Structures are given as structure tokens and as C-alpha cells.
């Protein structure tokens, strides 16, 4: 395991300590998290470059720059219960312009109102639509997929569903998987992380899984259709898998990278907590650049 960004460790660690101190004992309500899309202090900025539309019966938000060399199917994070396709307009528009990609972000149905399998059903539907329509809609058949946290999990499930349900392999050229949960029965790092008041910890992960897969026990959550770490991962595209050393999901990325059959890049960011790319840190700017470079070159 190669750890990156150790030269930023002092800044990253200091931010983590400030975050823990500010968070205190009162967790944000689901209502607040939904209003602010990704749990920030205020609702995000909606850019005019983002266009809302519906494809395959699913709402999406699309960003189409002047030059398009590929299409990136983006799946947002938020524990399958919050987050939104319009929660990262500034990041997605910058990615679209600099990587020359049409970005299509999925507004999948959220738990607990719509538990599993609603979210993967929506992502699968949009992915199939892109396979059929990207060439006519965007002028390219070069497809990429990825997301953050729950969005990384849904990205892998989408690739598996395309392969297993529709016989589609090779349509998506690469996957960008950022700090995702891949074992919803909980890997050792999830179980042992404890109660630190970072963006995610052992208890918050457990609550998240209960919302997404209500009434299921650990063994049921090991079903490969729920936890892709247990799936056959042959026939999936090259991937870039990223996680921080202070993320309860560290093992998920390490284990998935070890099992991935196609070429894989594993990035482990020194001192980074879950969701670190949401915050104004040096490691955030570096990671966004590495993500853009990977997707542009895939």
C-alpha cells in the first residue's frame, strides 16, 4: 500500500481535529443534510451550465462543454439517503470543461423512503440509456462511470448489473471509485473505527446501512447484489480507487483493489477522513486534479 500526500499531513490532521471539535455531540438531521445536499453549512450553488432532464424515467443533471470526448456517468454520495445531482455543480462543471466530458449525474431515489434496490435500479436505467443513446446525444461512445462514497458503491453495482443482467461489458472504459463502501456487513476497519466525530464513524455507517437495507442482517448484506466486494469482478473496466487513511472505509478500498481483475490504481491519502474532497484542503485540489487526469486519459 502506497500512501500519498504525506507532505500535507500536518494540514490534513489539523483540519480533522478542528472538524471533530466543531461537530461536537449533535449530529446533523437528515432534513438538514438533504437541504444542504452534502452536509455543508448552506445549500450549494446551482450553475446555469447544469441542465435538468429525465432519461429512462430517471431525473439527471447534465453538464455539456463545448468539446466532448466522452461521457462521465456520475453518481453522488450521501449514504443513499441524502446528496443530490445538483449538489456539486461547480466541481462537475470544472471536470466537464477540463476533461472534455459530458457529465451526467443521477438523481436516484433516496432511502429510507426508497430503500434498496431503488437507487441501483435508477443508476442501472441511466447507464443502459447511455449505452444506447450516448452516440446520438453527445457524439461519442466513450463512457466512464464513478462517484463518491455511496456513489462509488452504486457505480460498481451498476457495472455488475450491466454485465449480469444485460450482457454488457466494455461499454464503460473506466471507473473512478472514491471512498466507497463495498461490504455493507462491515469490514474490520468499519467495525473498529469507533466513535470519532469525523464525517463518518462506526455508528453512522451502521445507521446508514439500516436505512438503505432495512431489516437485513449482516449475512443478507453480504449478497453480491448489495455488497460488491463479494461479487465476481471479472469483466469490469480499469479502475481508480481512492480512500484516506482516517476513513472507516479504508479496508473496503484495499480489499476491492486487491480483488479487481482489470488494471487498478489505488490511492491512499495520508490523514484523510471520509468525504475529504468536500473540504478546502490541499489534498482535495490534488485529488480533483488526479481524478480529472484519470478520466481524461482513460
C-alpha positions in Angstrom: 0.0 0.0 0.0 1.5 3.3 -1.1 0.4 6.4 0.9 0.2 9.7 -0.9 0.3 13.3 0.2 2.3 12.8 3.3 3.8 16.3 2.8 0.3 17.6 3.6 -0.2 15.5 6.7 0.1 18.4 9.2 -2.6 20.5 7.4 -4.9 17.5 7.0 -4.6 16.4 10.6 -5.2 19.9 11.9 -8.3 20.1 9.8 -9.6 16.8 11.1 -9.1 18.0 14.7 -10.9 21.2 14.0 -13.7 19.3 12.4 -14.1 17.0 15.3 -14.1 19.9 17.8 -16.7 21.8 15.8 -19.0 18.8 15.2 -19.5 18.2 18.9 -22.2 15.8 20.0 -25.1 16.9 17.9 -25.3 15.0 14.5 -27.0 16.8 11.6 -30.6 15.8 10.9 -31.5 14.0 7.7 -33.6 17.1 6.8 -30.6 19.4 7.2 -28.3 17.0 5.2 -30.9 16.9 2.4 -31.4 20.7 2.3 -27.6 21.2 2.1 -27.2 18.3 -0.3 -23.8 17.0 1.1 -24.0 18.2 4.7 -22.4 21.6 4.4 -23.5 24.8 6.1 -25.7 26.0 3.3 -27.3 24.8 0.1 -24.8 24.5 -2.8 -24.6 26.8 -5.8 -26.6 25.7 -8.9 -24.8 26.8 -12.0 -26.7 27.7 -15.2 -24.4 25.3 -17.1 -26.2 22.4 -15.4 -29.4 21.2 -17.2 -32.1 19.1 -15.5 -33.7 16.5 -17.7 -35.2 13.0 -17.4 -33.8 9.9 -19.1 -35.1 6.4 -18.9 -37.7 7.8 -16.4 -34.9 9.0 -14.0 -34.0 12.7 -13.3 -30.4 13.6 -14.2 -28.4 16.8 -14.3 -26.2 17.2 -17.3 -23.1 19.4 -18.0 -22.1 19.5 -21.6 -19.0 21.6 -22.5 -18.2 22.9 -26.0 -15.8 20.0 -26.6 -17.0 16.4 -25.7 -14.6 13.5 -25.9 -16.5 11.2 -23.6 -19.4 10.9 -21.2 -19.0 10.5 -17.4 -21.9 8.9 -15.6 -21.5 10.5 -12.1 -23.3 9.0 -9.1 -23.3 11.3 -6.0 -22.7 10.2 -2.4 -24.7 10.8 0.8 -25.3 7.4 2.4 -28.0 6.6 -0.2 -30.2 9.0 2.0 -29.1 12.5 1.0 -27.0 14.2 -1.5 -28.3 15.3 -5.0 -27.3 15.6 -8.6 -27.2 19.4 -8.2 -25.0 19.2 -5.1 -21.7 19.6 -6.8 -22.3 21.8 -9.8 -19.0 23.7 -9.5 -16.9 20.6 -9.3 -18.8 18.8 -12.1 -18.7 21.7 -14.5 -14.9 22.1 -13.9 -14.5 18.4 -14.6 -16.6 18.6 -17.7 -14.6 21.5 -19.2 -11.1 20.4 -18.2 -11.5 16.7 -19.0 -13.7 17.4 -22.1 -16.5 15.2 -20.8 -20.3 15.5 -20.9 -21.2 14.8 -17.2 -24.5 13.1 -16.4 -25.2 13.0 -12.7 -28.0 10.7 -11.5 -30.8 11.9 -9.2 -31.5 8.4 -7.8 -34.3 7.8 -5.3 -33.2 8.1 -1.7 -33.6 5.9 1.4 -35.3 5.4 3.8 -38.4 6.3 1.7 -37.0 4.3 -1.2 -34.6 1.6 0.2 -32.6 -1.0 -1.8 -33.0 -1.7 -4.7 -34.4 1.7 -5.8 -31.1 3.5 -6.1 -29.3 0.8 -8.1 -32.4 0.4 -10.2 -32.2 4.1 -11.2 -28.5 4.0 -11.9 -28.8 0.9 -14.0 -31.5 2.5 -16.1 -29.5 5.6 -16.8 -26.4 3.6 -17.6 -28.3 1.4 -20.1 -29.7 4.6 -21.7 -26.2 6.0 -22.1 -25.1 2.7 -23.7 -27.9 3.1 -26.3 -28.0 6.9 -26.7 -24.6 8.5 -25.9 -23.5 8.5 -29.5 -26.6 10.3 -30.8 -26.9 12.6 -27.7 -23.3 13.5 -27.2 -21.4 12.4 -30.3 -19.3 9.7 -28.5 -19.5 6.1 -27.4 -16.7 6.6 -24.8 -18.3 6.1 -21.4 -16.9 6.4 -17.9 -18.5 5.9 -14.6 -17.8 6.9 -11.0 -18.8 8.6 -7.8 -18.1 9.3 -4.2 -19.0 7.1 -1.1 -22.4 5.6 -1.8 -22.0 6.8 -5.4 -18.8 4.6 -5.7 -20.8 1.6 -4.3 -23.6 2.3 -6.8 -21.1 2.6 -9.7 -19.7 -0.9 -9.1 -23.2 -2.3 -8.7 -24.2 -0.6 -12.0 -21.3 -2.3 -13.8 -22.2 -5.6 -12.3 -25.8 -5.3 -13.3 -24.9 -4.3 -16.9 -22.7 -7.4 -17.1 -25.0 -9.9 -15.4 -28.5 -8.7 -16.4 -27.8 -7.4 -19.9 -24.5 -9.0 -21.1 -22.9 -5.5 -21.4 -19.2 -5.4 -20.8 -16.6 -2.9 -22.2 -19.1 -0.1 -22.8 -17.7 1.8 -19.8 -14.0 2.3 -20.3 -13.1 3.2 -16.7 -14.4 3.6 -13.1 -13.4 6.3 -10.6 -14.3 5.0 -7.2 -13.8 7.5 -4.3 -14.0 6.3 -0.7 -16.8 3.8 -1.3 -18.4 1.2 1.0 -18.2 -2.2 -0.7 -19.1 -4.5 2.2 -22.3 -3.5 3.9 -21.9 -6.2 6.5 -18.9 -4.0 7.7 -15.2 -4.6 7.1 -12.8 -4.7 10.0 -11.9 -1.0 9.6 -15.5 -0.1 9.7 -16.1 -2.1 12.8 -13.0 -0.9 14.7 -13.1 2.8 13.7 -15.1 3.8 16.8 -16.9 7.0 17.7 -14.5 9.7 16.4 -16.6 12.7 15.3 -15.4 12.8 11.7 -17.7 12.7 8.7 -18.4 9.0 9.2 -17.7 6.5 12.0 -18.7 3.1 13.1 -22.2 4.1 14.4 -23.0 6.4 11.5 -22.1 3.6 9.0 -24.3 1.2 10.8 -27.3 3.6 10.8 -26.7 4.3 7.1 -26.9 0.6 6.2 -30.1 0.2 8.3 -31.7 3.0 6.3 -30.6 1.6 2.9 -31.3 -2.1 3.7 -33.9 -2.1 6.5 -34.5 -5.4 8.3 -31.4 -7.1 6.8 -28.8 -8.9 8.9 -25.1 -9.0 8.2 -25.2 -12.2 6.2 -28.0 -10.9 4.0 -26.0 -7.7 3.3 -23.1 -9.9 2.0 -25.2 -10.7 -1.0 -23.1 -9.7 -4.0 -26.0 -7.7 -5.3 -25.7 -5.5 -2.2 -22.0 -5.7 -1.3 -19.9 -5.8 -4.4 -16.8 -6.9 -2.5 -18.3 -10.4 -2.6 -19.1 -10.3 -6.3 -17.3 -11.8 -9.3 -15.5 -8.7 -10.6 -14.2 -10.2 -13.8 -15.1 -8.2 -17.0 -15.2 -4.8 -15.2 -13.1 -1.9 -16.6 -9.9 -0.4 -15.3 -10.5 1.5 -12.1 -9.0 4.2 -9.9 -9.8 3.5 -6.2 -9.2 6.3 -3.6 -9.5 6.4 0.2 -8.0 8.2 3.1 -6.1 6.6 6.0 -8.5 8.0 8.5 -11.6 6.7 6.8 -13.7 3.8 8.3 -14.0 2.5 4.8 -10.2 2.1 4.3 -10.4 -1.7 4.2 -13.3 -1.6 1.7 -11.0 0.1 -0.9 -7.9 -2.0 0.0 -9.9 -5.2 -0.3 -11.7 -4.2 -3.6 -8.4 -3.1 -5.2 -6.9 -6.5 -4.3 -9.8 -8.3 -6.0 -10.2 -6.1 -9.0 -9.3 -8.1 -12.1 -8.6 -5.2 -14.6 -5.8 -2.7 -14.1 -6.3 -0.7 -10.9 -4.8 2.4 -9.4 -5.1 2.6 -5.6 -4.6 6.0 -4.0 -4.4 6.1 -0.1 -4.3 9.7 1.1 -2.4 10.3 4.3 -4.6 11.5 7.1 -7.7 12.0 5.0 -11.1 11.3 6.5 -14.2 10.1 4.8 -15.5 12.8 2.4 -12.3 14.8 2.5 -12.9 16.1 -1.1 -15.8 18.2 0.2 -13.4 20.5 2.1 -11.0 23.2 1.1 -7.7 21.3 1.6 -4.6 20.9 -0.4 -5.3 17.2 -0.7 -8.7 18.0 -2.2 -7.2 20.1 -5.0 -4.7 17.4 -5.7 -7.3 14.6 -5.7 -9.6 16.5 -8.0 -6.7 17.0 -10.5 -5.8 13.3 -10.3 -9.4 12.4 -10.9 -9.6 14.7 -13.9 -6.4 13.4 -15.3 -7.5 9.8 -14.9 -10.9 10.3 -16.6 -9.5 12.5 -19.4 -6.9 9.8 -20.2 -9.0 6.7 -19.7 
